[in-house]
Amino acid sequence: MANTYHQVYIHLVFSVKSRSNLIPKEKKNELHKYITGVVQNKKCKIIAINSMPDHIHIFIGLHPTIAISNLVKEIKIASTDLVKRKRWSKIKFNWQDGFGVFSHSHSQIDKVYKYIMNQEDHHKKRTFKDEYKDFMKKYGVEYDEKYLFDIE
């Protein structure tokens, strides 16, 4: 795409189905590297990626030809397949339907990067559910509490 210039930064957040703790700490670096490859194959750039046992944060420089929903779908399908092939979970692994996506300006890159890379510290003080609701409020995203988390 000649003469197309872009600066689109997005922060993706999504959880393991039923917010189960199925991302093994000792396997998260391998999961992150795999997801990085998926994102790079879509002409996007990983700025930061980090996960907790029940959810993941991915900060991306989005290529303008890529639809966010398609990218998330590809990430979820590929990473689910990885977890299943490697047999990291004794119970069925799936990502929860849906995702959160929040846009950021260039001036916020360092702040978002540090936030994502310090997930372990954040979650000593508050749960993923509280964190996610705070994102929704901070970014002015309207939501219905009964649909926010898919608990089975």
Buried (B, 14 or more C-beta within 10 A) or exposed (E): EEEEEEEBBBBBBBBBBBBBEBBBEEBBEBBBEBBBEBBEEBEBEBBBBBBBBBBBBBBBBBBEEBEBEEBBEBBBEBBBEBBEEBEBBEEEBBBBEEBBBBEBEEEBBEEBBEBBBEBEEBBEEEEBBEBBBEBBEEEEEEEEEEEBBEEE
